[in-house]
Each structure stands twice: as structure tokens, then as C-alpha cells.
Amino acid sequence: MRSLAIFPGCIVLFAVLWDAFETIILPTRVSRKFRLTRLFYRSTWPPWRAWSRLFREAKRRELFLSLYGPLSLLFLLIVWAAGLIIGFALLHWADGSAFQTANGQVSLTTDLYLSGSTFFSLGLGGVTPRGAFARALVVVEAGIGFGFLAMVISYLPVIYQVFSRREITISLLDARAGSPPTAAELLRRLKQDHRVEALQQLLQEWERWSAELLESHLSYFPPRGRSSLSDVPYSAAEAGRRKTFLERAHAAANSSGNRWADPSRG
């Protein structure tokens, strides 16, 4: 019966490794419906969004929502690591737990202990594998664990750089249109400084910012393939406010462009 555990073990390992590859390494949109990452976010985002409604103040509610992005990413990495550890533990258990321990007792917890210590490269000597298959599993898991940690270390700075570039543009908008920014304040400051023609350039910059925001969420952030910004955990409310602000600024510029062009109509 133990030998049957090799099938769920291989399925778990393949599902986790392929999901991590699609999420982190593959820079394209994945349209497949069933994904571990999609299941994780669809099961954790609705409760988090529901808990945010307990905050009556808008700023505290948005702060609570903004915490979901980085926390969910960390928990997703934990889910991947746990899946790999459990998958290799099932393979060890299917092999008959071919280990040598200090007290001579071996159980499923021993498989999990060896798998976890091997995955994180702890190198503890309390459990020693016996047999060619068990040793091969230890070597393979050690290599995957080392690569997984290296991938996480290189992935987090990329996300931080994308977030930092995005926040620079938002900070500039606050400086141009007040805090919180409004379309009326932006137009007032541009007219006061006789720089109304700069509005077109500003709108072009924000058009590029929106494209970069979409590309970063599709290429780097876990929740790909979503249909709206409200499902994106990274400052979704902030992005919605900026989009509405730009739409109002563009409409106001179009409606008052002729009046500004003719000073006698001011």
C-alpha cells in the first residue's frame, strides 16, 4: 500500500514546481483555469476583503487592504515550500522510510523531518537515508530547495523595484495636484503657471504608467489573468483612484480647452 503514495507525491511535486515556474519565471499570461496560485488567491482574497469592511475609516481600510499583497506573497511561498516538503516526504514514505535513526523508530513524521531538513539545507545528522533511491531523493530535494531559495531571493527585489518605480509617479502626481490629488487642483495649478499645454504630456506619462502597471501585474505578480484591478492585491484602490482622477482631468481639459485658448472668454 505504501508504494501507491508515490503517485500523489509526484503529482504534488509537479503541481508546485509547475505553478512556481508559471508564476515567477514564465513572463506571459496563463489562461489555464486550475492553478495552485489562482486557488490560493481566490480562497484568501475574499475573506481579507470582507475583514476590511470592519474598518469604518477609509484610510485604515485601505491600509489593511494594502497589507494583503506582500503578506499573500510570503504565504504563497510558504505554501509552495510546504507542498514540496510534503511531496518528497510521500516519496520517502512510499520507499518504505529507508532511514537510520538514533532510536531505530521510523514514522511518517520522520519522513517529514528529513524532507524539511533536506529542503532547507540544514544537514542535520539525526536521520540518515539508506538505499540508492532514498539517497537520490535527498540529493534531488537538496538541489530543488537550494534553487527555490535562490529564486525567492532574486524574485523579491524585482517586485520591490517595480513597486518603487510605480510609487515615484504617484508621488509626483501628489506634488502637481495636491494631496489627495484632484483634477480641479491640477488644472488650477497648470493655468496659474501658464503650463496648460503640459497636461497632454502628463496624460501621456500616465498612459505609459498604466501600461507598465498592467505589464508588471501580468509578468511578475502572482494573480495573473484577472479581469479587473479590484482583484489585484497591490494597491488596487489606489490605482482605481488615479484612473478616475485622470479621466476627470482629461474631461475637464477637453471641456475648457477652448475657453483657455481664448483669454477674452475667461
N, C-alpha and C positions, 0 to 999 in steps of 0.2 A: 504493500500500500504506500510505503514511503516514496517509492520510485515515481508515483503519479504526481508528486509535488513538484517535479521538475518542469511540468507544463505551466502551472500558474507562476512559478518562479521566473521562467523565461518570458512569459507574457508581461509580467510586471516590469522586468528589466527593459524589455524592448519598448514598452509604452512610455516609461520615464525617459529613457535616452532619446527616443524619437521626439518626444514632446519638448525636451530641453533643446534639441537641435533646431526644431522649427521655431521656437520662441527666441532663442539667443543668436544662433548662427545664421539661419536662413533669413535673408533680408527681403522677403516678399510676403504678401498677404496669403494666409492659409484659409481656404474656403471650406475645409472639411469641418463638419458639424461637431463630431465627437472628438474632443481633445481634453486632455487632463487639465491643461491651463484654463480652458473655457469652462470646464466643470467647476474648477476651483473658484474662479471669479464670479460665476453665476450663483454659486451657493454661498459666497461670503459677502458680496456687494449688497444684495437686497437687505440682509439684516443690519449691516452697518448703516445703510441709508435710512432704515427705519429708526435706528437708535439716534440718528442725528436730529430727528424731529422732536426729541425730548428737550433740545436746547431751544429756548424761545428767542434768544438773541441771535441775530443773523451772523454776526462775526464769530461767535463761538460755534455756531452750527457749521459754518464754512471751514473753520479751523479743524473741527472734528472730521469733516469730510476729507480735508487735505491730508490728514494723517493716514488715511486708508492706503494711498498709493505706495509710499515707502514701506509701511508695515506689511501690506499684502505681498510685496515683492520678497521681503525677508521670509515670510511664512511660506511662500511658494518654493523658495529654495530649500526650506526645511522639509516640505512635502516631497520634493524630488530626492533629497538625501535619504529620508526615511524609506521611500519606495525602493531605492537601490539597495539599502541595507537589508530590508525585508526580502527582496528578491534573491540576493545572494545567500541569505540565511535559509531560504526554502531549498535552494540548490544543495547547500551543505546538509540539510536535513534529509533530502532525497538520497544523498550519497551515504546515508547511514550515520551521520555525525562522526566521521572518521577523525576524531581528535584524541589527544592525550592530555589529560588534566591532572592536577596535583592530587585530587581526592579520588580520581577514577570515575566520577559520575558525570554523565553527559546527558543533556536535555535540549529542548528547543531554545531555551534561554541561553544555553552555551553557544548555539549556532548564531543567535542574535548578537551575543557579546563578541564573538570572534569576527563576525561580519562588520560590526560597528568599529571595533578597534583597527581592523584592516582598512576600512574605508577612509578613516581619518588619520591613517598612518601613525597610529600610536605605538605599534610594535610591542605590545605587552606580551610577556612570555608565559602567562598563566595557562594558555591553551596552545597546543602545538598540533598542526594538521598531520595526519598520516595518510599515505596513499598518494598516487600521482594526481588523481582528479581533485582531491581537496587542496593539494599544494598549487595546482594550476588555478583553481578558483581564487585562492588567496593572492596570487600574483596578478591575475586579471583585475580583481577588485581593487587592489592597491593602485594599479595604474589608472583605473577609472576614477577612483577617489582623488588621486593627485590631479588629474586633468579637470575634474569637476571643481575643485577648489581654485585652480588656476583660472578657469573660465569665470567663476564668480568674482574673483579679484579683478579681472580685466573688464568685466561687464559693468560693475557698479560705477567706476569712474566715467564710463561712456554716458551712462544715464545722467550723472551729475553734470557733465559738460553740456548735454542737451538742455537740461533744466536751467542751467546758468545762462546760456545764450538766450533762452526764451524770456527769462526774468529781466534781462537788460532792456529789451524793447518795452516791456511793461513799465519799468521804472522811468524810461524816457517819456512814455505817454502821461504818467502822473505829473511829470515836470511841465509838460506842454498844456495839459488840460485840467490841472488841479487834482486834488485828491479828496473824495473819489472823482475820477475824470467824468466830465460831461461834454456833450457835443457843443452846447451853447458856450461854455467856457473856452473851449478850443477855438471856436470861431471868433469869439470876442478878442482873445489874445492875438490871433493872427491879423485881425483887422486893425487892432491897436498898433501893431508893429509894422503894418503895411506889408504883410507877407501872406496875403490870401492865396497867391499862386503856389505857395508851398504846400497847400492842402493836397493837391494832386500827388505830389511826391510822397507825402505822408501816407496817403491811401495806398500807393503802390508798395511802400515799405511794409505796410500791414498785410497787404495781399500776399507778399512773399513770406511774411511771418506765419500767416495762416497755412500756407503750403508746407513750410518747414515743420510746423506743429503737427500737421496730418502725417507727413512722411515719418517723423520721429516716432509717432504712436504706432504706425504700421510696421516700422522696421525694427524698433528696439523694445518698446513697451509690451508687456505680456498680453493685454487684452486686445488682440488684433481682430479685424473683421467686424467690428461693432458698427452699428448704423448711425449712432448719434454721439455727440460729445458728452452727453449726460452719463453714458456708460463708461467713460474713461475716468479712472480714479485720480488722475493727476490734475488737480485744479480745474475740474470741469465747470464749476460755477464761475470761476474767473474767466475762463475762455468764453463762456456764454455772454458775460457782461461786456467783454471787449468787442465781441461780434456785434452786439446790439448797439454799442456806442458808435462803432464805425458806420453802421447802417444809418444811424440818425445823423451823424456828421455829413455823410455823403448826401443824404436827402436835403439837409439844411443848406449845403453848399449849392446844390442844383437849384433850389427854390430862391436863393438870394444872390445868385451869381450875377444876374443882370442888374440888380439894384446896386451891388458894389462896383460893377463896371461903370455905371453912370453916377458920378458923385452928386449930380443935381437931384437924384431921386432919394438920397439918403435922408 
